[in-house]
Amino acid sequence: MEYSHSDPELIKQPIGYWSWAAYKAVVSRTRGALAEVGTTQPQWWVLAQLGRTEEPRTRDDVCAVLRDYLDTGQEALNAEIDATVEHGWVTESAGGLLELTAEGRAFFEKTAALQGELWAERHAGISDEEYLTTLKVLQRFIHNTGGRAWHH
């Protein structure tokens, strides 16, 4: 790969710009690929929360985990949960429990495979060590600037 600048010049580049550019590229690619199969990224998050557990979860349980993902927020996330119900991928019981339908399970598995392909695409030519270092450096930037990530 050809980089934008020499190493001495890259060291002087602003992290805000490059982290934003990486965010925009990754999120745009992910959302575009998910749109091609008929879903949104927040709907995928809901399906993943339900598809990766054996137990039904409440709307509040799902929202508690996801509402801070990319600044989605509670109201928008509830609308995305409603959309998964409207698509027939999720049922919501009278007691408020969310579960995947058979159609939802199949769609979850299809989109999980797509997410795996996207992961491989993003990580091409990047070692686990480089990836780990990148995440630790980004978390240090967040810490050093008094920021807050979803896991805090």
Secondary structure as a PSIPRED ss2 file (coil, helix, strand):
# PSIPRED VFORMAT (PSIPRED V4.0)

   1 M C   1.000  0.000  0.000
   2 E C   1.000  0.000  0.000
   3 Y C   1.000  0.000  0.000
   4 S C   1.000  0.000  0.000
   5 H C   1.000  0.000  0.000
   6 S C   1.000  0.000  0.000
   7 D H   0.000  1.000  0.000
   8 P H   0.000  1.000  0.000
   9 E H   0.000  1.000  0.000
  10 L H   0.000  1.000  0.000
  11 I C   1.000  0.000  0.000
  12 K C   1.000  0.000  0.000
  13 Q C   1.000  0.000  0.000
  14 P C   1.000  0.000  0.000
  15 I H   0.000  1.000  0.000
  16 G H   0.000  1.000  0.000
  17 Y H   0.000  1.000  0.000
  18 W H   0.000  1.000  0.000
  19 S H   0.000  1.000  0.000
  20 W H   0.000  1.000  0.000
  21 A H   0.000  1.000  0.000
  22 A H   0.000  1.000  0.000
  23 Y H   0.000  1.000  0.000
  24 K H   0.000  1.000  0.000
  25 A H   0.000  1.000  0.000
  26 V H   0.000  1.000  0.000
  27 V H   0.000  1.000  0.000
  28 S H   0.000  1.000  0.000
  29 R H   0.000  1.000  0.000
  30 T H   0.000  1.000  0.000
  31 R H   0.000  1.000  0.000
  32 G H   0.000  1.000  0.000
  33 A H   0.000  1.000  0.000
  34 L H   0.000  1.000  0.000
  35 A H   0.000  1.000  0.000
  36 E H   0.000  1.000  0.000
  37 V C   1.000  0.000  0.000
  38 G C   1.000  0.000  0.000
  39 T C   1.000  0.000  0.000
  40 T C   1.000  0.000  0.000
  41 Q H   0.000  1.000  0.000
  42 P H   0.000  1.000  0.000
  43 Q H   0.000  1.000  0.000
  44 W H   0.000  1.000  0.000
  45 W H   0.000  1.000  0.000
  46 V H   0.000  1.000  0.000
  47 L H   0.000  1.000  0.000
  48 A H   0.000  1.000  0.000
  49 Q H   0.000  1.000  0.000
  50 L H   0.000  1.000  0.000
  51 G H   0.000  1.000  0.000
  52 R C   1.000  0.000  0.000
  53 T C   1.000  0.000  0.000
  54 E C   1.000  0.000  0.000
  55 E C   1.000  0.000  0.000
  56 P C   1.000  0.000  0.000
  57 R E   0.000  0.000  1.000
  58 T E   0.000  0.000  1.000
  59 R H   0.000  1.000  0.000
  60 D H   0.000  1.000  0.000
  61 D H   0.000  1.000  0.000
  62 V H   0.000  1.000  0.000
  63 C H   0.000  1.000  0.000
  64 A H   0.000  1.000  0.000
  65 V H   0.000  1.000  0.000
  66 L H   0.000  1.000  0.000
  67 R C   1.000  0.000  0.000
  68 D C   1.000  0.000  0.000
  69 Y H   0.000  1.000  0.000
  70 L H   0.000  1.000  0.000
  71 D H   0.000  1.000  0.000
  72 T C   1.000  0.000  0.000
  73 G C   1.000  0.000  0.000
  74 Q H   0.000  1.000  0.000
  75 E H   0.000  1.000  0.000
  76 A H   0.000  1.000  0.000
  77 L H   0.000  1.000  0.000
  78 N H   0.000  1.000  0.000
  79 A H   0.000  1.000  0.000
  80 E H   0.000  1.000  0.000
  81 I H   0.000  1.000  0.000
  82 D H   0.000  1.000  0.000
  83 A H   0.000  1.000  0.000
  84 T H   0.000  1.000  0.000
  85 V H   0.000  1.000  0.000
  86 E H   0.000  1.000  0.000
  87 H C   1.000  0.000  0.000
  88 G C   1.000  0.000  0.000
  89 W C   1.000  0.000  0.000
  90 V E   0.000  0.000  1.000
  91 T E   0.000  0.000  1.000
  92 E E   0.000  0.000  1.000
  93 S C   1.000  0.000  0.000
  94 A C   1.000  0.000  0.000
  95 G C   1.000  0.000  0.000
  96 G C   1.000  0.000  0.000
  97 L E   0.000  0.000  1.000
  98 L E   0.000  0.000  1.000
  99 E E   0.000  0.000  1.000
 100 L E   0.000  0.000  1.000
 101 T C   1.000  0.000  0.000
 102 A H   0.000  1.000  0.000
 103 E H   0.000  1.000  0.000
 104 G H   0.000  1.000  0.000
 105 R H   0.000  1.000  0.000
 106 A H   0.000  1.000  0.000
 107 F H   0.000  1.000  0.000
 108 F H   0.000  1.000  0.000
 109 E H   0.000  1.000  0.000
 110 K H   0.000  1.000  0.000
 111 T H   0.000  1.000  0.000
 112 A H   0.000  1.000  0.000
 113 A H   0.000  1.000  0.000
 114 L H   0.000  1.000  0.000
 115 Q H   0.000  1.000  0.000
 116 G H   0.000  1.000  0.000
 117 E H   0.000  1.000  0.000
 118 L H   0.000  1.000  0.000
 119 W H   0.000  1.000  0.000
 120 A H   0.000  1.000  0.000
 121 E H   0.000  1.000  0.000
 122 R H   0.000  1.000  0.000
 123 H H   0.000  1.000  0.000
 124 A C   1.000  0.000  0.000
 125 G C   1.000  0.000  0.000
 126 I C   1.000  0.000  0.000
 127 S C   1.000  0.000  0.000
 128 D H   0.000  1.000  0.000
 129 E H   0.000  1.000  0.000
 130 E H   0.000  1.000  0.000
 131 Y H   0.000  1.000  0.000
 132 L H   0.000  1.000  0.000
 133 T H   0.000  1.000  0.000
 134 T H   0.000  1.000  0.000
 135 L H   0.000  1.000  0.000
 136 K H   0.000  1.000  0.000
 137 V H   0.000  1.000  0.000
 138 L H   0.000  1.000  0.000
 139 Q H   0.000  1.000  0.000
 140 R H   0.000  1.000  0.000
 141 F H   0.000  1.000  0.000
 142 I H   0.000  1.000  0.000
 143 H H   0.000  1.000  0.000
 144 N H   0.000  1.000  0.000
 145 T C   1.000  0.000  0.000
 146 G C   1.000  0.000  0.000
 147 G C   1.000  0.000  0.000
 148 R C   1.000  0.000  0.000
 149 A C   1.000  0.000  0.000
 150 W C   1.000  0.000  0.000
 151 H C   1.000  0.000  0.000
 152 H C   1.000  0.000  0.000
